[in-house]
Amino acid sequence: MIEDIELETLINEIYEYYGFDFGSYSRASLKRRVNRVYQLDGFTHFDEFLSKVRYDSDYFKHMVDEITVNVTEMFRDPSFYTVIRNQILPLLATKPFIRIWHAGCSSGEEVYSMAILLKEAGILNKSLIYATDINAKVLETAKKGIFPLRMMKEYSENYRDSGGKEDFSIYYTANYGIAKFNEELAQKMVFSQHNLVSDNSFNEFDLIFCRNVLIYFDNDLQKRAISLFDESLSVLGFLALGTKETIKYSISPGKYKQLEKEKIWRKIK
């Protein structure tokens, strides 16, 4: 297990050698994740680990991939998707074109969930979903739209609990233990790397998702990310965060209005 002072050394070295800033990540979460990689890869001495990160760029990429993976699932928190389905999509449907950003999209389960909702609302054809993540490895997975077939029972239950009426299996093809989601959904998605720590706004959006990502950031970085979302969100657009996340301490009062009990806010000015 690495010590706190060793973690700080690692953060500083990564920034110096690669320009990649982990300094604003929650220390407790980052330490847990680095220790996991440290142990899985069989290191026993910190100096050996640090040298590998410093001089082996492929290993550095591997380490970043491992410590930035977030667990996700399709239609996670069905009550959240019920609000998206019943309250938000009817409002977005009035627009001539809809832009949606999934920031920290991980392996893409929530992106495909959103595409299904858009299709069922009859507005997928005039929508574009931008899906970004810091982790290049999970983005490759997300682009393929391939998920374990064993998860489909749980995902179909989430889908039904969110108000879905179709047979969930119409959205994918099952083969050799995998579920490949329909190309019609993927055609409305743009996947790219984006770092919430250092990258800027790249478009104006009607709906932004960033669920269960900010919990890994410290307060300053949370404020920076939310400011970035605010800058990227059109007036009357919606911002959706995870169940333990809030904009309360990052945005001036009166600029957003929260919807019901879900962590969804509408930008009202």
C-alpha positions as CSV (number, residue, x, y, z in Angstrom):
1,M,0.0,0.0,0.0
2,I,1.4,3.4,-0.9
3,E,1.6,6.2,1.7
4,D,0.1,9.7,1.5
5,I,3.5,11.3,0.8
6,E,4.1,8.8,-2.0
7,L,0.7,9.6,-3.6
8,E,1.7,13.3,-3.6
9,T,5.0,12.4,-5.3
10,L,3.1,10.4,-7.9
11,I,0.7,13.2,-8.6
12,N,3.6,15.7,-9.0
13,E,5.6,13.4,-11.2
14,I,2.7,12.6,-13.5
15,Y,2.0,16.3,-13.9
16,E,5.7,17.1,-14.6
17,Y,6.2,14.2,-17.1
18,Y,2.8,14.1,-18.8
19,G,1.1,17.4,-18.0
20,F,-1.8,15.3,-16.6
21,D,-3.2,16.9,-13.4
22,F,-4.6,14.5,-10.8
23,G,-4.0,17.2,-8.1
24,S,-7.7,18.1,-7.8
25,Y,-9.0,14.6,-7.5
26,S,-10.3,13.5,-4.1
27,R,-7.3,12.1,-2.3
28,A,-9.1,9.3,-0.6
29,S,-10.7,8.0,-3.8
30,L,-7.5,8.4,-5.8
31,K,-5.4,6.6,-3.2
32,R,-7.8,3.7,-3.2
33,R,-7.7,3.4,-7.0
34,V,-3.9,3.8,-7.2
35,N,-3.4,1.1,-4.5
36,R,-5.7,-1.2,-6.4
37,V,-3.5,-0.9,-9.6
38,Y,-0.3,-1.1,-7.5
39,Q,-1.4,-4.4,-6.0
40,L,-3.0,-5.9,-9.2
41,D,0.2,-5.2,-11.1
42,G,2.3,-6.9,-8.5
43,F,4.4,-4.0,-7.2
44,T,6.1,-4.2,-3.8
45,H,8.2,-1.1,-3.9
46,F,6.9,2.4,-4.6
47,D,10.1,3.5,-6.4
48,E,9.7,0.7,-8.9
49,F,6.1,1.7,-9.5
50,L,7.0,5.4,-9.9
51,S,9.8,4.5,-12.3
52,K,7.5,2.4,-14.4
53,V,4.9,5.2,-14.6
54,R,7.6,7.8,-15.3
55,Y,9.5,6.1,-18.1
56,D,6.9,3.7,-19.7
57,S,4.2,5.8,-21.4
58,D,2.2,2.7,-22.3
59,Y,2.1,1.7,-18.6
60,F,1.1,5.3,-17.7
61,K,-1.8,5.0,-20.1
62,H,-2.8,1.7,-18.6
63,M,-2.6,3.2,-15.1
64,V,-4.8,6.1,-16.1
65,D,-7.3,3.7,-17.7
66,E,-7.5,1.6,-14.5
67,I,-7.9,4.4,-12.1
68,T,-10.5,6.4,-14.1
69,V,-13.0,3.6,-14.8
70,N,-16.4,4.3,-13.3
71,V,-19.0,1.6,-12.8
72,T,-22.2,2.2,-14.7
73,E,-25.3,0.4,-16.0
74,M,-28.2,1.0,-18.4
75,F,-31.2,2.9,-17.0
76,R,-29.4,3.2,-13.7
77,D,-31.9,4.7,-11.1
78,P,-35.1,4.2,-13.1
79,S,-36.9,7.0,-11.4
80,F,-34.3,9.4,-12.8
81,Y,-35.0,8.1,-16.3
82,T,-38.8,8.4,-15.7
83,V,-38.3,12.1,-15.2
84,I,-36.2,12.4,-18.3
85,R,-38.8,10.5,-20.3
86,N,-41.9,12.2,-19.1
87,Q,-40.9,15.7,-18.2
88,I,-37.7,16.7,-20.1
89,L,-38.0,15.0,-23.5
90,P,-41.4,16.5,-24.3
91,L,-39.8,20.0,-23.8
92,L,-36.8,19.2,-25.9
93,A,-39.0,17.8,-28.6
94,T,-40.1,21.4,-29.4
95,K,-36.6,22.2,-30.5
96,P,-35.5,21.9,-34.2
97,F,-32.3,20.2,-33.1
98,I,-31.2,18.7,-29.8
99,R,-27.6,18.4,-28.5
100,I,-26.9,16.3,-25.5
101,W,-23.5,15.8,-23.7
102,H,-22.7,12.8,-21.6
103,A,-19.5,13.9,-19.7
104,G,-17.6,11.0,-18.1
105,C,-19.7,8.5,-20.2
106,S,-17.5,5.5,-19.2
107,S,-18.3,2.4,-21.2
108,G,-21.5,4.0,-22.7
109,E,-24.4,2.2,-21.0
110,E,-26.1,5.5,-20.1
111,V,-25.5,6.9,-23.6
112,Y,-27.4,4.0,-25.2
113,S,-30.1,4.4,-22.6
114,M,-30.6,8.0,-23.6
115,A,-30.6,7.0,-27.3
116,I,-33.4,4.5,-26.6
117,L,-35.5,7.2,-24.8
118,L,-34.9,9.6,-27.7
119,K,-36.0,6.9,-30.2
120,E,-39.2,6.1,-28.2
121,A,-40.0,9.8,-28.0
122,G,-39.7,10.1,-31.8
123,I,-36.8,12.6,-31.7
124,L,-33.7,10.5,-32.2
125,N,-33.5,11.6,-35.8
126,K,-33.0,15.3,-34.8
127,S,-30.7,14.6,-31.9
128,L,-26.9,14.3,-31.5
129,I,-25.3,12.8,-28.4
130,Y,-21.7,13.8,-27.6
131,A,-20.2,11.2,-25.3
132,T,-16.8,12.0,-23.7
133,D,-14.5,10.5,-21.2
134,I,-10.9,10.9,-20.0
135,N,-10.4,7.2,-20.5
136,A,-9.6,6.1,-24.1
137,K,-10.0,2.5,-23.3
138,V,-13.6,2.7,-22.1
139,L,-14.5,5.0,-25.0
140,E,-13.5,2.2,-27.5
141,T,-15.8,-0.1,-25.6
142,A,-18.6,2.5,-25.7
143,K,-18.2,3.1,-29.5
144,K,-18.8,-0.6,-30.2
145,G,-22.1,-0.7,-28.3
146,I,-21.3,-4.2,-27.1
147,F,-22.3,-5.3,-23.5
148,P,-22.4,-8.6,-21.7
149,L,-25.6,-10.5,-22.5
150,R,-25.8,-11.6,-18.9
151,M,-26.6,-8.0,-17.9
152,M,-29.6,-7.7,-20.3
153,K,-32.1,-9.1,-17.7
154,E,-31.2,-6.5,-15.2
155,Y,-31.1,-3.7,-17.8
156,S,-34.5,-4.7,-19.2
157,E,-35.9,-4.5,-15.7
158,N,-34.4,-1.0,-15.2
159,Y,-35.9,-0.1,-18.6
160,R,-39.4,-1.3,-17.7
161,D,-39.1,0.4,-14.3
162,S,-38.3,3.7,-16.1
163,G,-41.5,3.5,-18.1
164,G,-40.3,1.5,-21.1
165,K,-43.1,-0.4,-22.9
166,E,-41.2,-2.2,-25.7
167,D,-39.6,-5.6,-25.6
168,F,-36.0,-4.5,-24.6
169,S,-34.5,-7.2,-26.9
170,I,-35.6,-5.2,-30.0
171,Y,-32.7,-2.8,-29.4
172,Y,-29.9,-5.4,-29.6
173,T,-28.7,-8.6,-31.3
174,A,-27.6,-11.4,-29.0
175,N,-24.7,-13.5,-30.1
176,Y,-22.0,-15.6,-28.2
177,G,-22.7,-14.1,-24.8
178,I,-22.7,-10.5,-26.0
179,A,-25.5,-8.0,-26.8
180,K,-24.7,-5.7,-29.8
181,F,-26.9,-2.6,-29.7
182,N,-28.5,-1.4,-33.0
183,E,-26.4,0.8,-35.3
184,E,-29.4,3.2,-35.6
185,L,-28.7,4.2,-32.0
186,A,-24.9,4.6,-32.5
187,Q,-25.3,6.7,-35.6
188,K,-26.5,9.6,-33.4
189,M,-23.4,9.5,-31.1
190,V,-20.1,11.2,-31.2
191,F,-17.4,9.8,-28.9
192,S,-14.2,11.7,-28.0
193,Q,-11.7,12.1,-25.2
194,H,-12.3,15.1,-22.9
195,N,-10.7,16.0,-19.6
196,L,-13.0,17.9,-17.2
197,V,-9.8,19.0,-15.3
198,S,-8.2,20.8,-18.2
199,D,-10.4,21.0,-21.3
200,N,-12.8,23.7,-22.2
201,S,-16.4,23.9,-23.5
202,F,-16.8,22.7,-27.1
203,N,-20.5,23.3,-27.9
204,E,-23.8,24.5,-26.5
205,F,-26.1,21.8,-25.2
206,D,-29.8,21.3,-24.3
207,L,-29.1,18.5,-21.8
208,I,-25.8,17.6,-20.0
209,F,-25.3,14.4,-18.0
210,C,-22.4,14.0,-15.6
211,R,-23.5,11.3,-13.2
212,N,-21.3,9.9,-10.4
213,V,-18.1,11.6,-11.7
214,L,-17.9,14.7,-9.5
215,I,-17.8,12.6,-6.3
216,Y,-14.2,11.7,-7.2
217,F,-13.2,15.4,-7.4
218,D,-12.3,17.8,-4.6
219,N,-14.4,21.0,-4.1
220,D,-12.4,23.2,-6.3
221,L,-12.5,20.8,-9.3
222,Q,-16.2,20.2,-8.7
223,K,-16.8,24.0,-9.0
224,R,-14.6,24.1,-12.2
225,A,-16.6,21.3,-13.8
226,I,-20.0,22.7,-12.9
227,S,-18.8,26.1,-14.2
228,L,-17.9,24.4,-17.4
229,F,-21.3,22.8,-17.7
230,D,-23.0,26.1,-17.0
231,E,-20.9,27.7,-19.8
232,S,-21.9,24.8,-22.1
233,L,-25.6,24.7,-21.3
234,S,-28.2,26.8,-23.2
235,V,-30.8,28.8,-21.3
236,L,-33.7,26.5,-20.3
237,G,-31.4,23.5,-20.8
238,F,-31.0,20.8,-18.2
239,L,-28.1,19.5,-16.1
240,A,-28.3,16.0,-14.6
241,L,-25.9,14.8,-11.9
242,G,-25.5,11.7,-9.7
243,T,-27.5,11.0,-6.6
244,K,-24.8,12.3,-4.2
245,E,-23.9,15.4,-6.3
246,T,-25.2,19.0,-6.3
247,I,-24.7,22.4,-7.8
248,K,-25.7,24.1,-4.6
249,Y,-22.3,25.4,-3.6
250,S,-21.0,26.1,-7.2
251,I,-23.7,28.2,-8.9
252,S,-25.2,31.5,-7.8
253,P,-28.8,31.1,-6.3
254,G,-31.7,31.6,-8.6
255,K,-29.8,30.7,-11.8
256,Y,-31.1,27.1,-11.8
257,K,-34.3,25.4,-10.6
258,Q,-34.2,21.8,-9.4
259,L,-36.8,19.3,-10.7
260,E,-38.7,17.2,-8.1
261,K,-36.4,15.0,-6.0
262,E,-34.0,14.0,-8.8
263,K,-30.6,15.6,-9.2
264,I,-31.7,17.5,-12.4
265,W,-31.6,21.2,-12.7
266,R,-33.0,23.6,-15.3
267,K,-31.1,26.7,-16.2
268,I,-33.6,29.5,-16.0
269,K,-31.3,32.5,-16.7
